Amino acid sequence: MNAQGQPEPFHLYSMRQAIEEGFIMDVLQNYTTYKTYFQISKAIADDPKINTKKASRAIARFLSLHPHNLAQKTEVIIEHFRQCVMYKIGGKAKAMVVTASRPHVVRYKEEFDNYLKKQGYVDIKALVAFTSFTDRETAIKYTEYDINGFGERELPEKFETGEYQLLIVADKYQTGFDQPLLHTMYVDKKLSGVKAVQTLSRLNRTCSGKEDTFVLDFANEEQEIIDAFQPYYEQTTLASTTDPNRLYDLKNRLDGYQIIWTSEVDAFAQVFFKSQAKANKRDHSRLHSLVDPAVDRFKGLSEEQQDEFKNSLTAFIRLYAFLSQIMPFVDEALEKFYAFTRLLQTKLPKRSQSEVFKLTDEVALEYYRLEKIREGRIILEKSTESHLQPITEAGIPREKETQAKLSEIIDILNQRFRTDFTEADKYFFSQIEEALVQDEILSQQAKSNSIQNFKYGFENIFLTKLIERMDLNQDIFAKIIDDKEFGGAVKDWILEKVYRRLTQNSSGSSH
């Protein structure tokens, strides 16, 4: 109660906090207006140092889009999706096109179908979502069923399959649509206030392998979006126009420390970008062994130099990730350097709580590796012009998300801590997690606490559940108890999973 005797929240859980704790994605991290998008993509295409794919240049060829020219926007959307989005999330990424009205949905669908047919693209299909209407000029009635070939109740399930990649909407599905595979949004509609937040937040659902999102906005200004999100964030920032040359400046700055050696980066790339057909179980340990010398050299820096190096490393990784969302550019040296630094960043010594090692960092890196293999973009040996071949649709793993995540975690634990746990050991982790989710005390605590407060009560119960099941797997039990770093990594990972499940169950049961 406040001074006036009125109820008020005792804990404000901001969108920013939810993002930092990994429960939702930051949809503003890679938000860009078309004006900014064009400036960056043109700078990339025009830069003689950056080797862009020939097809990529089509993205940058419109100096200005006519506001009513849907054909131009359609080309930009489809080419961007093909080159920058469709390989995300293990090749399962999807996008939403938000239009200004129901007639615009129909017109966009016609333009999409025409362009896809003209280009001979058979790997992209679009669906529509709108409430039925009758065109005032033609008196023609339009329904979802007539265009999609099935009713609206089937749409969410159909869209989740690998058959469809794009969803074109008007007001429908801008709110309340829960599809974690949504990665990118193309906005061609004026948005403001709560409507802007609700619409862009369609992208914020998390899933295994989803490490970022992207918004290309044809209709709004950056400040309008900042103003809309500000009440829900503790701080709101958007990426402004960026000079691609800054990427090279950051790399040169990192090179100056002589921590990262080109010979080690090249050796790392030979393993990292190896085709899956040639991959073997020793690759993970080989990758770590190639990065370890750089970690040792880093430890020889003063604390001030370590902080400066980390800041430059983080800036490089974030900028590269952002620019690659705008346009796929192929600079072999940068691509290999980026992959190397992604793993290096996870292995550098941590001094603050904000830098704690997260298993999900390396899960994300593995998805990035598979994405690059699937794209077939990296040329490993110029002399023989050997290209990695894109993986076929039949070769894309279709495991359930939870099973894939556990397998990846087991692999990462083995590499990080030199253990030799097997696929069978994942069931021990599953049993611990399930026992914690079923615990009534934890269930109540999760409903009324942030994850930071929840973890205090979690630790004792986690240990109790572990001891109760020690006979089921004494190797894992001993490792968790004896190795504090390993035990901490496992506990934090299970903590996040349990809290996420309990809070999702709570929110789901309240409706």
FILOFI-382558 format. One record per residue (C-alpha): residue in three letters; chain; x, y, z. Coordinates in steps of 0.25 Angstrom, whole numbers, padded with zeros to 4 digits. Layout:
BEGIN
res,chain,x,y,z
Ala,A,X,Y,Z
...
// end
This chain:
BEGIN
res,chain,x,y,z
Met,A,0000,0000,0000
Asn,A,0005,0014,-0003
Ala,A,0003,0026,0006
Gln,A,-0012,0028,0001
Gly,A,-0015,0014,0004
Gln,A,-0015,0009,-0010
Pro,A,-0009,-0004,-0015
Glu,A,0004,-0003,-0022
Pro,A,0014,-0013,-0027
Phe,A,0025,-0016,-0017
His,A,0035,-0021,-0028
Leu,A,0036,-0015,-0042
Tyr,A,0041,-0025,-0052
Ser,A,0045,-0017,-0064
Met,A,0046,-0022,-0078
Arg,A,0061,-0019,-0077
Gln,A,0063,-0028,-0065
Ala,A,0055,-0039,-0072
Ile,A,0065,-0038,-0084
Glu,A,0077,-0038,-0076
Glu,A,0072,-0051,-0068
Gly,A,0070,-0058,-0082
Phe,A,0055,-0059,-0081
Ile,A,0052,-0051,-0094
Met,A,0060,-0046,-0105
Asp,A,0064,-0031,-0107
Val,A,0056,-0027,-0120
Leu,A,0062,-0014,-0120
Gln,A,0076,-0019,-0121
Asn,A,0076,-0020,-0136
Tyr,A,0065,-0010,-0139
Thr,A,0067,-0002,-0151
Thr,A,0059,0008,-0160
Tyr,A,0060,0006,-0175
Lys,A,0068,0019,-0176
Thr,A,0078,0014,-0166
Tyr,A,0078,0000,-0173
Phe,A,0080,0007,-0186
Gln,A,0092,0015,-0182
Ile,A,0099,0003,-0175
Ser,A,0096,-0006,-0187
Lys,A,0101,0004,-0197
Ala,A,0114,0006,-0189
Ile,A,0116,-0009,-0189
Ala,A,0113,-0011,-0203
Asp,A,0122,0001,-0207
Asp,A,0134,-0002,-0198
Pro,A,0145,-0008,-0207
Lys,A,0151,-0015,-0195
Ile,A,0138,-0023,-0193
Asn,A,0135,-0034,-0202
Thr,A,0119,-0035,-0203
Lys,A,0112,-0046,-0210
Lys,A,0107,-0041,-0224
Ala,A,0093,-0044,-0220
Ser,A,0094,-0036,-0207
Arg,A,0096,-0023,-0215
Ala,A,0082,-0024,-0220
Ile,A,0078,-0020,-0205
Ala,A,0085,-0007,-0206
Arg,A,0080,-0002,-0220
Phe,A,0068,0006,-0215
Leu,A,0073,0020,-0211
Ser,A,0059,0023,-0207
Leu,A,0046,0014,-0206
His,A,0034,0020,-0212
Pro,A,0024,0019,-0200
His,A,0013,0012,-0208
Asn,A,0023,0003,-0216
Leu,A,0020,-0011,-0210
Ala,A,0028,-0018,-0221
Gln,A,0041,-0011,-0217
Lys,A,0038,-0014,-0203
Thr,A,0035,-0028,-0206
Glu,A,0049,-0030,-0213
Val,A,0056,-0024,-0201
Ile,A,0049,-0033,-0191
Ile,A,0050,-0046,-0199
Glu,A,0065,-0044,-0202
His,A,0068,-0039,-0188
Phe,A,0061,-0052,-0183
Arg,A,0068,-0061,-0192
Gln,A,0082,-0055,-0190
Cys,A,0082,-0052,-0175
Val,A,0070,-0059,-0168
Met,A,0066,-0072,-0173
Tyr,A,0079,-0080,-0168
Lys,A,0076,-0075,-0154
Ile,A,0071,-0084,-0142
Gly,A,0077,-0096,-0149
Gly,A,0070,-0093,-0162
Lys,A,0056,-0091,-0156
Ala,A,0055,-0076,-0154
Lys,A,0042,-0069,-0158
Ala,A,0038,-0055,-0161
Met,A,0026,-0046,-0160
Val,A,0022,-0035,-0169
Val,A,0013,-0024,-0162
Thr,A,0005,-0016,-0172
Ala,A,-0004,-0004,-0171
Ser,A,-0018,-0011,-0174
Arg,A,-0025,-0023,-0179
Pro,A,-0024,-0019,-0194
His,A,-0009,-0017,-0192
Val,A,-0008,-0032,-0187
Val,A,-0015,-0036,-0200
Arg,A,-0006,-0027,-0209
Tyr,A,0007,-0032,-0202
Lys,A,0003,-0046,-0203
Glu,A,0001,-0044,-0218
Glu,A,0014,-0037,-0219
Phe,A,0021,-0048,-0211
Asp,A,0016,-0059,-0220
Asn,A,0019,-0052,-0233
Tyr,A,0033,-0049,-0228
Leu,A,0036,-0063,-0223
Lys,A,0031,-0069,-0236
Lys,A,0039,-0059,-0245
Gln,A,0052,-0062,-0237
Gly,A,0049,-0077,-0237
Tyr,A,0050,-0078,-0221
Val,A,0044,-0090,-0216
Asp,A,0049,-0090,-0202
Ile,A,0040,-0079,-0197
Lys,A,0025,-0079,-0195
Ala,A,0016,-0068,-0189
Leu,A,0003,-0069,-0181
Val,A,-0006,-0057,-0178
Ala,A,-0014,-0054,-0165
Phe,A,-0026,-0044,-0166
Thr,A,-0041,-0043,-0163
Ser,A,-0049,-0045,-0175
Phe,A,-0054,-0033,-0182
Thr,A,-0060,-0028,-0195
Asp,A,-0053,-0019,-0204
Arg,A,-0061,-0006,-0206
Glu,A,-0057,-0004,-0220
Thr,A,-0058,-0018,-0226
Ala,A,-0068,-0024,-0216
Ile,A,-0059,-0036,-0215
Lys,A,-0059,-0043,-0202
Tyr,A,-0045,-0048,-0197
Thr,A,-0043,-0058,-0186
Glu,A,-0031,-0065,-0180
Tyr,A,-0037,-0079,-0185
Asp,A,-0038,-0074,-0200
Ile,A,-0023,-0069,-0199
Asn,A,-0016,-0080,-0190
Gly,A,-0025,-0092,-0194
Phe,A,-0028,-0095,-0179
Gly,A,-0036,-0088,-0168
Glu,A,-0030,-0079,-0157
Arg,A,-0030,-0089,-0146
Glu,A,-0020,-0097,-0154
Leu,A,-0011,-0085,-0157
Pro,A,-0002,-0085,-0144
Glu,A,0001,-0100,-0146
Lys,A,0003,-0099,-0161
Phe,A,0012,-0087,-0159
Glu,A,0021,-0095,-0149
Thr,A,0024,-0105,-0159
Gly,A,0036,-0104,-0169
Glu,A,0027,-0102,-0181
Tyr,A,0024,-0087,-0178
Gln,A,0034,-0076,-0174
Leu,A,0027,-0063,-0175
Leu,A,0014,-0058,-0169
Ile,A,0007,-0045,-0175
Val,A,-0002,-0038,-0165
Ala,A,-0010,-0026,-0163
Asp,A,-0016,-0024,-0148
Lys,A,-0017,-0039,-0146
Tyr,A,-0006,-0046,-0139
Gln,A,0001,-0033,-0135
Thr,A,-0003,-0037,-0121
Gly,A,-0004,-0051,-0114
Phe,A,0003,-0059,-0124
Asp,A,0014,-0068,-0118
Gln,A,0024,-0073,-0128
Pro,A,0038,-0075,-0123
Leu,A,0043,-0077,-0137
Leu,A,0039,-0063,-0141
His,A,0053,-0056,-0143
Thr,A,0051,-0044,-0152
Met,A,0040,-0034,-0154
Tyr,A,0038,-0025,-0166
Val,A,0029,-0013,-0162
Asp,A,0021,-0005,-0172
Lys,A,0011,0002,-0163
Lys,A,0011,0014,-0154
Leu,A,0013,0009,-0139
Ser,A,0012,0017,-0126
Gly,A,0011,0014,-0111
Val,A,0006,0001,-0106
Lys,A,0003,-0004,-0120
Ala,A,0018,-0002,-0124
Val,A,0023,-0010,-0112
Gln,A,0012,-0021,-0114
Thr,A,0015,-0023,-0128
Leu,A,0031,-0023,-0128
Ser,A,0030,-0032,-0115
Arg,A,0025,-0043,-0124
Leu,A,0039,-0046,-0127
Asn,A,0044,-0047,-0112
Arg,A,0041,-0062,-0109
Thr,A,0053,-0070,-0107
Cys,A,0057,-0084,-0112
Ser,A,0069,-0092,-0113
Gly,A,0078,-0086,-0124
Lys,A,0071,-0073,-0125
Glu,A,0082,-0063,-0121
Asp,A,0077,-0050,-0127
Thr,A,0065,-0043,-0134
Phe,A,0064,-0033,-0145
Val,A,0054,-0022,-0149
Leu,A,0054,-0014,-0162
Asp,A,0044,-0003,-0161
Phe,A,0039,0004,-0174
Ala,A,0029,0013,-0167
Asn,A,0034,0019,-0153
Glu,A,0045,0027,-0148
Glu,A,0055,0022,-0137
Gln,A,0051,0033,-0127
Glu,A,0036,0028,-0128
Ile,A,0040,0014,-0125
Ile,A,0049,0019,-0113
Asp,A,0038,0027,-0108
Ala,A,0028,0015,-0108
Phe,A,0038,0006,-0101
Gln,A,0043,0015,-0091
Pro,A,0033,0013,-0080
Tyr,A,0035,-0002,-0080
Tyr,A,0051,-0001,-0081
Glu,A,0060,0004,-0070
Gln,A,0068,0009,-0082
Thr,A,0065,0009,-0097
Thr,A,0075,0010,-0108
Leu,A,0075,0007,-0122
Ala,A,0087,0005,-0132
Ser,A,0090,0018,-0140
Thr,A,0096,0018,-0154
Thr,A,0109,0011,-0153
Asp,A,0122,0012,-0162
Pro,A,0126,-0002,-0166
Asn,A,0140,0002,-0165
Arg,A,0139,0003,-0150
Leu,A,0139,-0012,-0151
Tyr,A,0153,-0012,-0156
Asp,A,0158,-0001,-0146
Leu,A,0153,-0010,-0135
Lys,A,0160,-0022,-0141
Asn,A,0173,-0014,-0142
Arg,A,0172,-0010,-0128
Leu,A,0170,-0024,-0123
Asp,A,0182,-0028,-0132
Gly,A,0191,-0018,-0125
Tyr,A,0190,-0026,-0112
Gln,A,0196,-0038,-0119
Ile,A,0187,-0047,-0112
Ile,A,0180,-0053,-0124
Trp,A,0190,-0060,-0134
Thr,A,0186,-0061,-0149
Ser,A,0192,-0075,-0149
Glu,A,0183,-0080,-0138
Val,A,0171,-0073,-0144
Asp,A,0173,-0080,-0157
Ala,A,0175,-0094,-0150
Phe,A,0163,-0091,-0142
Ala,A,0155,-0088,-0155
Gln,A,0159,-0101,-0162
Val,A,0152,-0109,-0151
Phe,A,0141,-0099,-0148
Phe,A,0136,-0098,-0162
Lys,A,0138,-0113,-0165
Ser,A,0126,-0120,-0172
Gln,A,0118,-0128,-0163
Ala,A,0121,-0140,-0172
Lys,A,0136,-0139,-0167
Ala,A,0133,-0135,-0153
Asn,A,0137,-0144,-0141
Lys,A,0136,-0144,-0126
Arg,A,0150,-0138,-0125
Asp,A,0147,-0125,-0131
His,A,0141,-0118,-0119
Ser,A,0154,-0121,-0111
Arg,A,0162,-0117,-0123
Leu,A,0155,-0103,-0123
His,A,0157,-0101,-0109
Ser,A,0172,-0105,-0109
Leu,A,0174,-0095,-0121
Val,A,0168,-0083,-0113
Asp,A,0175,-0087,-0100
Pro,A,0188,-0080,-0103
Ala,A,0181,-0067,-0106
Val,A,0175,-0068,-0092
Asp,A,0188,-0070,-0086
Arg,A,0194,-0058,-0093
Phe,A,0182,-0050,-0088
Lys,A,0185,-0054,-0074
Gly,A,0199,-0047,-0075
Leu,A,0192,-0033,-0077
Ser,A,0190,-0023,-0066
Glu,A,0176,-0022,-0061
Glu,A,0174,-0009,-0068
Gln,A,0179,-0015,-0081
Gln,A,0170,-0027,-0079
Asp,A,0158,-0018,-0077
Glu,A,0161,-0010,-0090
Phe,A,0163,-0023,-0098
Lys,A,0150,-0029,-0093
Asn,A,0143,-0016,-0096
Ser,A,0149,-0015,-0111
Leu,A,0146,-0030,-0112
Thr,A,0131,-0029,-0108
Ala,A,0129,-0016,-0117
Phe,A,0135,-0024,-0129
Ile,A,0126,-0036,-0127
Arg,A,0114,-0028,-0125
Leu,A,0117,-0019,-0137
Tyr,A,0120,-0031,-0146
Ala,A,0107,-0038,-0142
Phe,A,0099,-0025,-0145
Leu,A,0105,-0022,-0159
Ser,A,0103,-0037,-0163
Gln,A,0088,-0035,-0160
Ile,A,0088,-0023,-0170
Met,A,0095,-0030,-0182
Pro,A,0103,-0043,-0183
Phe,A,0118,-0039,-0186
Val,A,0129,-0049,-0189
Asp,A,0142,-0045,-0183
Glu,A,0149,-0058,-0179
Ala,A,0158,-0052,-0170
Leu,A,0147,-0045,-0162
Glu,A,0138,-0057,-0162
Lys,A,0149,-0066,-0156
Phe,A,0153,-0055,-0146
Tyr,A,0139,-0054,-0142
Ala,A,0137,-0069,-0140
Phe,A,0150,-0069,-0132
Thr,A,0146,-0057,-0123
Arg,A,0133,-0063,-0120
Leu,A,0139,-0075,-0113
Leu,A,0150,-0067,-0107
Gln,A,0140,-0057,-0100
Thr,A,0134,-0069,-0093
Lys,A,0148,-0074,-0088
Leu,A,0154,-0061,-0083
Pro,A,0155,-0060,-0067
Lys,A,0143,-0054,-0061
Arg,A,0144,-0044,-0050
Ser,A,0130,-0038,-0048
Gln,A,0117,-0045,-0046
Ser,A,0112,-0039,-0059
Glu,A,0123,-0047,-0066
Val,A,0119,-0061,-0061
Phe,A,0121,-0072,-0070
Lys,A,0108,-0076,-0077
Leu,A,0106,-0090,-0084
Thr,A,0097,-0083,-0093
Asp,A,0108,-0075,-0099
Glu,A,0115,-0087,-0105
Val,A,0101,-0093,-0109
Ala,A,0099,-0080,-0117
Leu,A,0113,-0082,-0123
Glu,A,0110,-0096,-0128
Tyr,A,0097,-0091,-0135
Tyr,A,0106,-0080,-0141
Arg,A,0115,-0091,-0146
Leu,A,0104,-0099,-0152
Glu,A,0098,-0087,-0158
Lys,A,0111,-0084,-0166
Ile,A,0113,-0098,-0170
Arg,A,0098,-0098,-0175
Glu,A,0100,-0085,-0183
Gly,A,0113,-0091,-0189
Arg,A,0119,-0077,-0189
Ile,A,0133,-0079,-0184
Ile,A,0144,-0082,-0193
Leu,A,0155,-0090,-0185
Glu,A,0165,-0091,-0196
Lys,A,0167,-0081,-0206
Ser,A,0177,-0089,-0214
Thr,A,0167,-0100,-0217
Glu,A,0155,-0091,-0217
Ser,A,0148,-0102,-0208
His,A,0134,-0097,-0203
Leu,A,0126,-0103,-0192
Gln,A,0113,-0108,-0198
Pro,A,0100,-0104,-0192
Ile,A,0093,-0115,-0184
Thr,A,0081,-0121,-0191
Glu,A,0067,-0120,-0184
Ala,A,0068,-0135,-0181
Gly,A,0080,-0132,-0173
Ile,A,0075,-0122,-0164
Pro,A,0073,-0128,-0150
Arg,A,0059,-0128,-0145
Glu,A,0061,-0133,-0130
Lys,A,0052,-0127,-0120
Glu,A,0057,-0114,-0114
Thr,A,0059,-0120,-0100
Gln,A,0066,-0132,-0105
Ala,A,0076,-0124,-0113
Lys,A,0078,-0114,-0102
Leu,A,0082,-0125,-0092
Ser,A,0091,-0132,-0102
Glu,A,0098,-0118,-0105
Ile,A,0100,-0115,-0090
Ile,A,0106,-0129,-0088
Asp,A,0116,-0127,-0099
Ile,A,0120,-0113,-0094
Leu,A,0121,-0118,-0080
Asn,A,0131,-0129,-0085
Gln,A,0139,-0119,-0093
Arg,A,0139,-0108,-0082
Phe,A,0142,-0117,-0070
Arg,A,0149,-0129,-0077
Thr,A,0138,-0138,-0072
Asp,A,0133,-0150,-0081
Phe,A,0118,-0150,-0078
Thr,A,0110,-0158,-0088
Glu,A,0097,-0156,-0095
Ala,A,0091,-0165,-0084
Asp,A,0095,-0155,-0073
Lys,A,0086,-0145,-0078
Tyr,A,0074,-0152,-0072
Phe,A,0080,-0150,-0058
Phe,A,0080,-0135,-0061
Ser,A,0065,-0136,-0066
Gln,A,0061,-0144,-0053
Ile,A,0067,-0133,-0044
Glu,A,0060,-0122,-0052
Glu,A,0047,-0129,-0052
Ala,A,0048,-0131,-0037
Leu,A,0051,-0116,-0035
Val,A,0039,-0112,-0043
Gln,A,0030,-0121,-0035
Asp,A,0034,-0115,-0022
Glu,A,0023,-0107,-0016
Ile,A,0032,-0097,-0008
Leu,A,0040,-0094,-0021
Ser,A,0027,-0092,-0029
Gln,A,0022,-0082,-0019
Gln,A,0035,-0074,-0018
Ala,A,0036,-0073,-0033
Lys,A,0022,-0067,-0034
Ser,A,0026,-0055,-0025
Asn,A,0041,-0053,-0027
Ser,A,0051,-0049,-0038
Ile,A,0061,-0059,-0042
Gln,A,0071,-0052,-0033
Asn,A,0063,-0054,-0021
Phe,A,0058,-0068,-0025
Lys,A,0072,-0073,-0025
Tyr,A,0074,-0071,-0010
Gly,A,0064,-0081,-0007
Phe,A,0067,-0090,-0019
Glu,A,0081,-0094,-0014
Asn,A,0078,-0102,-0002
Ile,A,0066,-0109,-0009
Phe,A,0075,-0112,-0021
Leu,A,0085,-0119,-0012
Thr,A,0075,-0127,-0005
Lys,A,0069,-0132,-0018
Leu,A,0083,-0135,-0023
Ile,A,0087,-0143,-0010
Glu,A,0073,-0151,-0011
Arg,A,0078,-0156,-0025
Met,A,0093,-0157,-0023
Asp,A,0092,-0173,-0024
Leu,A,0086,-0171,-0038
Asn,A,0099,-0165,-0043
Gln,A,0110,-0163,-0034
Asp,A,0120,-0158,-0044
Ile,A,0112,-0146,-0047
Phe,A,0109,-0144,-0032
Ala,A,0123,-0144,-0028
Lys,A,0127,-0135,-0039
Ile,A,0117,-0124,-0035
Ile,A,0121,-0125,-0020
Asp,A,0136,-0125,-0022
Asp,A,0137,-0116,-0034
Lys,A,0132,-0102,-0030
Glu,A,0133,-0096,-0044
Phe,A,0126,-0108,-0050
Gly,A,0115,-0109,-0039
Gly,A,0112,-0094,-0041
Ala,A,0111,-0095,-0056
Val,A,0101,-0107,-0054
Lys,A,0093,-0100,-0043
Asp,A,0092,-0087,-0051
Trp,A,0087,-0094,-0063
Ile,A,0077,-0103,-0056
Leu,A,0073,-0090,-0048
Glu,A,0069,-0083,-0061
Lys,A,0062,-0095,-0067
Val,A,0054,-0097,-0054
Tyr,A,0050,-0082,-0052
Arg,A,0046,-0081,-0066
Arg,A,0037,-0093,-0066
Leu,A,0031,-0089,-0052
Thr,A,0028,-0075,-0057
Gln,A,0023,-0079,-0070
Asn,A,0013,-0089,-0063
Ser,A,0009,-0078,-0054
Ser,A,0006,-0068,-0065
Gly,A,-0001,-0079,-0073
Ser,A,-0010,-0083,-0062
Ser,A,-0015,-0069,-0059
His,A,-0022,-0067,-0072
// end
